[in-house]
Amino acid sequence: MSPLLLVGAGLALLFFGGDLLVRGAMALAARLGVPTALIGLTVVGFGTSMPELVVSVDAALRGTPDIALGNVVGSNTANVLLIVGLAALVWPIRTAGLSLGRDLVAMLAASVALLPLFWTGGVSRWAGAALVAALALYLAQSIRTARADPETTPIATASLPRAGLLTLAGLAMLIVGARALVSGAVDIARDFGVSEAFIGLTVVAVGTSLPELATSLVAALRRQSAIALGNVVGSNLFNVLGILGVTALIAPVPVAPRFLTIDLPVMAGAGLALALLMQRPSIGRMAGAALLAAYAAYVVFAVS
């Protein structure tokens, strides 16, 4: 199979696999009586980040760390500039009254925490353990907060065996899709003389962000601003602490100089821009267009 077909098949499997995994896991959680808030925090948060996890781990094990790291950094940049930009173009995102302050601060803090790690030239297993521990502490605090609020347990819409089958099928599709995407991306990079870092920051990063893209666009169409923004903020936090942390635990990730000097500052700047935009009553279409223009400029600069 040609590299382009491999990438296309990988992207399709990641998209549909991520959807199956989230739907199956939510149905499974409902059958087991898990409260709604905890489902949104854990199942959906981890579920939409599973493509990034599988791809980054597979890339690290295959000896292509630039794709593994580019996937995380590039996904976070695309989540803000591309996904929020597109969602705002679909319908202005109302930010007034949203309670995402703590999550936004945590997202920015996680981005800043990468600076000393990248400065050392690699993310070691000890650093990976620290990132995962930070995510565990954040989740524990969030779960305590969620339990303090009134909530309901969702009604189960699928039998336990069906929910389990959907979850396993989604996970299997993610694994196969990740291997196809990474293999095709590496071949394209070699055939066209493009760096693996660029492929990871763009093609792979956008591909693994498809679940977040679909979620935010649908949320924008349904005027669900909290979901459209919360999905992006939560995914970015999971990507840095969870995806990069777990990947480094499995295989330490060396950091190429460009990630420290170019890509991390862009990622952090995008996060800061989102924080500033959320201080306004809404993120309008003009702001959305500006975010998309910034992403286009970044991609052009990255390939040059």
KEDO-85195 format. One record per residue (C-alpha): residue number from 0; residue in three letters; y negated, z, x negated. Coordinates in steps of 0.25 Angstrom, whole numbers. Example, Ala and Ser with C-alpha at 12.3 -4.5 7.8 and 13.67 -1.06 7.14 Angstrom:
<site i="0" aa="ala" north="18" up="31" east="-49"/>
<site i="1" aa="ser" north="4" up="29" east="-55"/>
***
This chain:
<site i="0" aa="met" north="0" up="0" east="0"/>
<site i="1" aa="ser" north="-14" up="-3" east="-5"/>
<site i="2" aa="pro" north="-23" up="8" east="-9"/>
<site i="3" aa="leu" north="-33" up="4" east="2"/>
<site i="4" aa="leu" north="-21" up="5" east="13"/>
<site i="5" aa="leu" north="-17" up="18" east="6"/>
<site i="6" aa="val" north="-31" up="24" east="8"/>
<site i="7" aa="gly" north="-32" up="19" east="22"/>
<site i="8" aa="ala" north="-18" up="25" east="26"/>
<site i="9" aa="gly" north="-22" up="38" east="19"/>
<site i="10" aa="leu" north="-35" up="39" east="27"/>
<site i="11" aa="ala" north="-28" up="36" east="40"/>
<site i="12" aa="leu" north="-17" up="46" east="37"/>
<site i="13" aa="leu" north="-27" up="57" east="33"/>
<site i="14" aa="phe" north="-36" up="55" east="46"/>
<site i="15" aa="phe" north="-24" up="55" east="56"/>
<site i="16" aa="gly" north="-17" up="65" east="48"/>
<site i="17" aa="gly" north="-29" up="75" east="48"/>
<site i="18" aa="asp" north="-30" up="73" east="63"/>
<site i="19" aa="leu" north="-16" up="76" east="66"/>
<site i="20" aa="leu" north="-16" up="88" east="57"/>
<site i="21" aa="val" north="-28" up="94" east="63"/>
<site i="22" aa="arg" north="-23" up="91" east="77"/>
<site i="23" aa="gly" north="-9" up="96" east="74"/>
<site i="24" aa="ala" north="-14" up="109" east="67"/>
<site i="25" aa="met" north="-24" up="112" east="78"/>
<site i="26" aa="ala" north="-13" up="111" east="89"/>
<site i="27" aa="leu" north="-4" up="119" east="80"/>
<site i="28" aa="ala" north="-14" up="130" east="78"/>
<site i="29" aa="ala" north="-17" up="130" east="93"/>
<site i="30" aa="arg" north="-2" up="132" east="96"/>
<site i="31" aa="leu" north="-2" up="144" east="86"/>
<site i="32" aa="gly" north="-14" up="150" east="93"/>
<site i="33" aa="val" north="-24" up="148" east="82"/>
<site i="34" aa="pro" north="-38" up="150" east="87"/>
<site i="35" aa="thr" north="-48" up="138" east="88"/>
<site i="36" aa="ala" north="-58" up="143" east="78"/>
<site i="37" aa="leu" north="-47" up="145" east="68"/>
<site i="38" aa="ile" north="-41" up="131" east="71"/>
<site i="39" aa="gly" north="-54" up="124" east="68"/>
<site i="40" aa="leu" north="-56" up="132" east="55"/>
<site i="41" aa="thr" north="-42" up="131" east="49"/>
<site i="42" aa="val" north="-34" up="119" east="56"/>
<site i="43" aa="val" north="-45" up="109" east="57"/>
<site i="44" aa="gly" north="-52" up="113" east="44"/>
<site i="45" aa="phe" north="-40" up="112" east="36"/>
<site i="46" aa="gly" north="-35" up="100" east="44"/>
<site i="47" aa="thr" north="-46" up="91" east="42"/>
<site i="48" aa="ser" north="-46" up="94" east="27"/>
<site i="49" aa="met" north="-32" up="91" east="25"/>
<site i="50" aa="pro" north="-34" up="77" east="21"/>
<site i="51" aa="glu" north="-43" up="82" east="10"/>
<site i="52" aa="leu" north="-33" up="92" east="6"/>
<site i="53" aa="val" north="-21" up="83" east="5"/>
<site i="54" aa="val" north="-29" up="72" east="-2"/>
<site i="55" aa="ser" north="-35" up="81" east="-12"/>
<site i="56" aa="val" north="-22" up="88" east="-15"/>
<site i="57" aa="asp" north="-14" up="75" east="-16"/>
<site i="58" aa="ala" north="-25" up="69" east="-25"/>
<site i="59" aa="ala" north="-25" up="81" east="-35"/>
<site i="60" aa="leu" north="-10" up="80" east="-36"/>
<site i="61" aa="arg" north="-11" up="65" east="-39"/>
<site i="62" aa="gly" north="-20" up="68" east="-50"/>
<site i="63" aa="thr" north="-33" up="62" east="-44"/>
<site i="64" aa="pro" north="-42" up="74" east="-43"/>
<site i="65" aa="asp" north="-54" up="66" east="-41"/>
<site i="66" aa="ile" north="-49" up="61" east="-27"/>
<site i="67" aa="ala" north="-45" up="76" east="-24"/>
<site i="68" aa="leu" north="-59" up="81" east="-27"/>
<site i="69" aa="gly" north="-66" up="69" east="-22"/>
<site i="70" aa="asn" north="-59" up="71" east="-9"/>
<site i="71" aa="val" north="-64" up="85" east="-7"/>
<site i="72" aa="val" north="-79" up="82" east="-12"/>
<site i="73" aa="gly" north="-80" up="69" east="-6"/>
<site i="74" aa="ser" north="-74" up="74" east="8"/>
<site i="75" aa="asn" north="-85" up="85" east="8"/>
<site i="76" aa="thr" north="-96" up="75" east="5"/>
<site i="77" aa="ala" north="-91" up="65" east="16"/>
<site i="78" aa="asn" north="-89" up="76" east="26"/>
<site i="79" aa="val" north="-104" up="79" east="25"/>
<site i="80" aa="leu" north="-111" up="66" east="22"/>
<site i="81" aa="leu" north="-101" up="56" east="29"/>
<site i="82" aa="ile" north="-95" up="64" east="41"/>
<site i="83" aa="val" north="-107" up="73" east="45"/>
<site i="84" aa="gly" north="-116" up="60" east="43"/>
<site i="85" aa="leu" north="-107" up="52" east="52"/>
<site i="86" aa="ala" north="-105" up="63" east="62"/>
<site i="87" aa="ala" north="-121" up="65" east="63"/>
<site i="88" aa="leu" north="-122" up="50" east="65"/>
<site i="89" aa="val" north="-112" up="50" east="77"/>
<site i="90" aa="trp" north="-120" up="62" east="83"/>
<site i="91" aa="pro" north="-130" up="72" east="77"/>
<site i="92" aa="ile" north="-123" up="84" east="73"/>
<site i="93" aa="arg" north="-129" up="97" east="79"/>
<site i="94" aa="thr" north="-130" up="108" east="69"/>
<site i="95" aa="ala" north="-138" up="118" east="77"/>
<site i="96" aa="gly" north="-129" up="130" east="80"/>
<site i="97" aa="leu" north="-118" up="127" east="72"/>
<site i="98" aa="ser" north="-111" up="139" east="65"/>
<site i="99" aa="leu" north="-107" up="132" east="52"/>
<site i="100" aa="gly" north="-116" up="140" east="42"/>
<site i="101" aa="arg" north="-105" up="148" east="35"/>
<site i="102" aa="asp" north="-96" up="136" east="34"/>
<site i="103" aa="leu" north="-107" up="127" east="28"/>
<site i="104" aa="val" north="-111" up="138" east="18"/>
<site i="105" aa="ala" north="-96" up="139" east="14"/>
<site i="106" aa="met" north="-95" up="123" east="13"/>
<site i="107" aa="leu" north="-107" up="123" east="3"/>
<site i="108" aa="ala" north="-102" up="135" east="-5"/>
<site i="109" aa="ala" north="-89" up="128" east="-7"/>
<site i="110" aa="ser" north="-96" up="116" east="-12"/>
<site i="111" aa="val" north="-104" up="124" east="-22"/>
<site i="112" aa="ala" north="-91" up="131" east="-26"/>
<site i="113" aa="leu" north="-86" up="118" east="-31"/>
<site i="114" aa="leu" north="-97" up="116" east="-42"/>
<site i="115" aa="pro" north="-92" up="126" east="-52"/>
<site i="116" aa="leu" north="-77" up="121" east="-49"/>
<site i="117" aa="phe" north="-82" up="107" east="-52"/>
<site i="118" aa="trp" north="-90" up="111" east="-64"/>
<site i="119" aa="thr" north="-77" up="116" east="-71"/>
<site i="120" aa="gly" north="-71" up="102" east="-69"/>
<site i="121" aa="gly" north="-60" up="106" east="-60"/>
<site i="122" aa="val" north="-55" up="114" east="-48"/>
<site i="123" aa="ser" north="-44" up="123" east="-53"/>
<site i="124" aa="arg" north="-33" up="130" east="-45"/>
<site i="125" aa="trp" north="-41" up="143" east="-46"/>
<site i="126" aa="ala" north="-53" up="136" east="-41"/>
<site i="127" aa="gly" north="-44" up="130" east="-30"/>
<site i="128" aa="ala" north="-39" up="143" east="-26"/>
<site i="129" aa="ala" north="-53" up="149" east="-25"/>
<site i="130" aa="leu" north="-57" up="138" east="-16"/>
<site i="131" aa="val" north="-45" up="140" east="-7"/>
<site i="132" aa="ala" north="-48" up="155" east="-7"/>
<site i="133" aa="ala" north="-62" up="152" east="-3"/>
<site i="134" aa="leu" north="-58" up="144" east="9"/>
<site i="135" aa="ala" north="-48" up="155" east="13"/>
<site i="136" aa="leu" north="-59" up="165" east="13"/>
<site i="137" aa="tyr" north="-68" up="156" east="21"/>
<site i="138" aa="leu" north="-57" up="153" east="31"/>
<site i="139" aa="ala" north="-54" up="168" east="33"/>
<site i="140" aa="gln" north="-69" up="171" east="36"/>
<site i="141" aa="ser" north="-70" up="159" east="45"/>
<site i="142" aa="ile" north="-57" up="164" east="53"/>
<site i="143" aa="arg" north="-63" up="178" east="54"/>
<site i="144" aa="thr" north="-75" up="172" east="60"/>
<site i="145" aa="ala" north="-68" up="163" east="69"/>
<site i="146" aa="arg" north="-59" up="175" east="74"/>
<site i="147" aa="ala" north="-72" up="182" east="78"/>
<site i="148" aa="asp" north="-76" up="172" east="88"/>
<site i="149" aa="pro" north="-70" up="170" east="102"/>
<site i="150" aa="glu" north="-61" up="158" east="101"/>
<site i="151" aa="thr" north="-49" up="152" east="109"/>
<site i="152" aa="thr" north="-36" up="147" east="104"/>
<site i="153" aa="pro" north="-34" up="132" east="107"/>
<site i="154" aa="ile" north="-24" up="127" east="117"/>
<site i="155" aa="ala" north="-12" up="120" east="110"/>
<site i="156" aa="thr" north="-12" up="106" east="114"/>
<site i="157" aa="ala" north="1" up="102" east="106"/>
<site i="158" aa="ser" north="15" up="109" east="105"/>
<site i="159" aa="leu" north="18" up="116" east="92"/>
<site i="160" aa="pro" north="28" up="106" east="86"/>
<site i="161" aa="arg" north="18" up="94" east="90"/>
<site i="162" aa="ala" north="6" up="102" east="83"/>
<site i="163" aa="gly" north="15" up="104" east="71"/>
<site i="164" aa="leu" north="19" up="90" east="70"/>
<site i="165" aa="leu" north="5" up="85" east="71"/>
<site i="166" aa="thr" north="1" up="94" east="60"/>
<site i="167" aa="leu" north="12" up="90" east="51"/>
<site i="168" aa="ala" north="10" up="75" east="54"/>
<site i="169" aa="gly" north="-5" up="76" east="50"/>
<site i="170" aa="leu" north="-2" up="83" east="37"/>
<site i="171" aa="ala" north="8" up="73" east="33"/>
<site i="172" aa="met" north="-2" up="62" east="36"/>
<site i="173" aa="leu" north="-12" up="69" east="28"/>
<site i="174" aa="ile" north="-3" up="70" east="16"/>
<site i="175" aa="val" north="2" up="55" east="17"/>
<site i="176" aa="gly" north="-13" up="50" east="19"/>
<site i="177" aa="ala" north="-18" up="58" east="8"/>
<site i="178" aa="arg" north="-8" up="52" east="-2"/>
<site i="179" aa="ala" north="-11" up="38" east="3"/>
<site i="180" aa="leu" north="-26" up="40" east="2"/>
<site i="181" aa="val" north="-26" up="46" east="-12"/>
<site i="182" aa="ser" north="-16" up="35" east="-17"/>
<site i="183" aa="gly" north="-25" up="24" east="-11"/>
<site i="184" aa="ala" north="-38" up="30" east="-16"/>
<site i="185" aa="val" north="-33" up="32" east="-30"/>
<site i="186" aa="asp" north="-28" up="17" east="-30"/>
<site i="187" aa="ile" north="-41" up="12" east="-25"/>
<site i="188" aa="ala" north="-49" up="20" east="-35"/>
<site i="189" aa="arg" north="-41" up="14" east="-46"/>
<site i="190" aa="asp" north="-41" up="0" east="-41"/>
<site i="191" aa="phe" north="-56" up="-1" east="-39"/>
<site i="192" aa="gly" north="-60" up="8" east="-51"/>
<site i="193" aa="val" north="-66" up="19" east="-42"/>
<site i="194" aa="ser" north="-65" up="33" east="-46"/>
<site i="195" aa="glu" north="-55" up="42" east="-39"/>
<site i="196" aa="ala" north="-67" up="52" east="-37"/>
<site i="197" aa="phe" north="-74" up="42" east="-29"/>
<site i="198" aa="ile" north="-62" up="38" east="-20"/>
<site i="199" aa="gly" north="-60" up="53" east="-18"/>
<site i="200" aa="leu" north="-74" up="56" east="-14"/>
<site i="201" aa="thr" north="-75" up="44" east="-4"/>
<site i="202" aa="val" north="-62" up="37" east="1"/>
<site i="203" aa="val" north="-53" up="50" east="0"/>
<site i="204" aa="ala" north="-64" up="59" east="4"/>
<site i="205" aa="val" north="-68" up="52" east="17"/>
<site i="206" aa="gly" north="-54" up="49" east="20"/>
<site i="207" aa="thr" north="-50" up="64" east="20"/>
<site i="208" aa="ser" north="-63" up="67" east="28"/>
<site i="209" aa="leu" north="-58" up="58" east="40"/>
<site i="210" aa="pro" north="-54" up="70" east="48"/>
<site i="211" aa="glu" north="-67" up="77" east="46"/>
<site i="212" aa="leu" north="-74" up="64" east="49"/>
<site i="213" aa="ala" north="-67" up="62" east="62"/>
<site i="214" aa="thr" north="-69" up="76" east="66"/>
<site i="215" aa="ser" north="-84" up="76" east="64"/>
<site i="216" aa="leu" north="-86" up="63" east="70"/>
<site i="217" aa="val" north="-79" up="67" east="83"/>
<site i="218" aa="ala" north="-86" up="80" east="83"/>
<site i="219" aa="ala" north="-99" up="73" east="82"/>
<site i="220" aa="leu" north="-96" up="64" east="93"/>
<site i="221" aa="arg" north="-92" up="76" east="102"/>
<site i="222" aa="arg" north="-105" up="83" east="98"/>
<site i="223" aa="gln" north="-97" up="94" east="91"/>
<site i="224" aa="ser" north="-107" up="97" east="79"/>
<site i="225" aa="ala" north="-99" up="110" east="75"/>
<site i="226" aa="ile" north="-86" up="102" east="73"/>
<site i="227" aa="ala" north="-93" up="90" east="66"/>
<site i="228" aa="leu" north="-100" up="99" east="55"/>
<site i="229" aa="gly" north="-90" up="110" east="55"/>
<site i="230" aa="asn" north="-79" up="100" east="52"/>
<site i="231" aa="val" north="-87" up="95" east="39"/>
<site i="232" aa="val" north="-91" up="109" east="34"/>
<site i="233" aa="gly" north="-77" up="115" east="36"/>
<site i="234" aa="ser" north="-70" up="103" east="30"/>
<site i="235" aa="asn" north="-79" up="103" east="17"/>
<site i="236" aa="leu" north="-76" up="118" east="15"/>
<site i="237" aa="phe" north="-61" up="115" east="17"/>
<site i="238" aa="asn" north="-62" up="104" east="7"/>
<site i="239" aa="val" north="-68" up="112" east="-4"/>
<site i="240" aa="leu" north="-61" up="125" east="-3"/>
<site i="241" aa="gly" north="-48" up="121" east="3"/>
<site i="242" aa="ile" north="-45" up="106" east="-1"/>
<site i="243" aa="leu" north="-51" up="107" east="-15"/>
<site i="244" aa="gly" north="-45" up="121" east="-17"/>
<site i="245" aa="val" north="-31" up="118" east="-13"/>
<site i="246" aa="thr" north="-31" up="105" east="-21"/>
<site i="247" aa="ala" north="-35" up="113" east="-33"/>
<site i="248" aa="leu" north="-25" up="123" east="-31"/>
<site i="249" aa="ile" north="-14" up="112" east="-31"/>
<site i="250" aa="ala" north="-20" up="104" east="-42"/>
<site i="251" aa="pro" north="-33" up="107" east="-50"/>
<site i="252" aa="val" north="-43" up="97" east="-47"/>
<site i="253" aa="pro" north="-52" up="92" east="-59"/>
<site i="254" aa="val" north="-66" up="88" east="-56"/>
<site i="255" aa="ala" north="-72" up="75" east="-61"/>
<site i="256" aa="pro" north="-87" up="77" east="-66"/>
<site i="257" aa="arg" north="-92" up="68" east="-54"/>
<site i="258" aa="phe" north="-88" up="78" east="-44"/>
<site i="259" aa="leu" north="-97" up="89" east="-50"/>
<site i="260" aa="thr" north="-109" up="80" east="-52"/>
<site i="261" aa="ile" north="-109" up="71" east="-40"/>
<site i="262" aa="asp" north="-99" up="74" east="-29"/>
<site i="263" aa="leu" north="-100" up="89" east="-28"/>
<site i="264" aa="pro" north="-115" up="89" east="-27"/>
<site i="265" aa="val" north="-114" up="78" east="-17"/>
<site i="266" aa="met" north="-104" up="86" east="-9"/>
<site i="267" aa="ala" north="-112" up="99" east="-10"/>
<site i="268" aa="gly" north="-125" up="91" east="-6"/>
<site i="269" aa="ala" north="-119" up="85" east="6"/>
<site i="270" aa="gly" north="-115" up="99" east="10"/>
<site i="271" aa="leu" north="-129" up="105" east="8"/>
<site i="272" aa="ala" north="-134" up="93" east="16"/>
<site i="273" aa="leu" north="-125" up="96" east="28"/>
<site i="274" aa="ala" north="-130" up="111" east="27"/>
<site i="275" aa="leu" north="-144" up="107" east="27"/>
<site i="276" aa="leu" north="-142" up="97" east="39"/>
<site i="277" aa="met" north="-135" up="108" east="47"/>
<site i="278" aa="gln" north="-148" up="116" east="46"/>
<site i="279" aa="arg" north="-154" up="106" east="56"/>
<site i="280" aa="pro" north="-151" up="105" east="71"/>
<site i="281" aa="ser" north="-142" up="93" east="69"/>
<site i="282" aa="ile" north="-138" up="83" east="59"/>
<site i="283" aa="gly" north="-143" up="70" east="65"/>
<site i="284" aa="arg" north="-140" up="55" east="63"/>
<site i="285" aa="met" north="-150" up="53" east="52"/>
<site i="286" aa="ala" north="-144" up="65" east="44"/>
<site i="287" aa="gly" north="-130" up="59" east="47"/>
<site i="288" aa="ala" north="-135" up="45" east="41"/>
<site i="289" aa="ala" north="-141" up="52" east="29"/>
<site i="290" aa="leu" north="-128" up="59" east="26"/>
<site i="291" aa="leu" north="-120" up="46" east="27"/>
<site i="292" aa="ala" north="-130" up="39" east="18"/>
<site i="293" aa="ala" north="-128" up="50" east="8"/>
<site i="294" aa="tyr" north="-113" up="49" east="9"/>
<site i="295" aa="ala" north="-114" up="34" east="7"/>
<site i="296" aa="ala" north="-124" up="36" east="-5"/>
<site i="297" aa="tyr" north="-114" up="46" east="-11"/>
<site i="298" aa="val" north="-102" up="36" east="-10"/>
<site i="299" aa="val" north="-110" up="25" east="-16"/>
<site i="300" aa="phe" north="-114" up="34" east="-28"/>
<site i="301" aa="ala" north="-100" up="39" east="-30"/>
<site i="302" aa="val" north="-94" up="25" east="-31"/>
<site i="303" aa="ser" north="-105" up="21" east="-41"/>
***
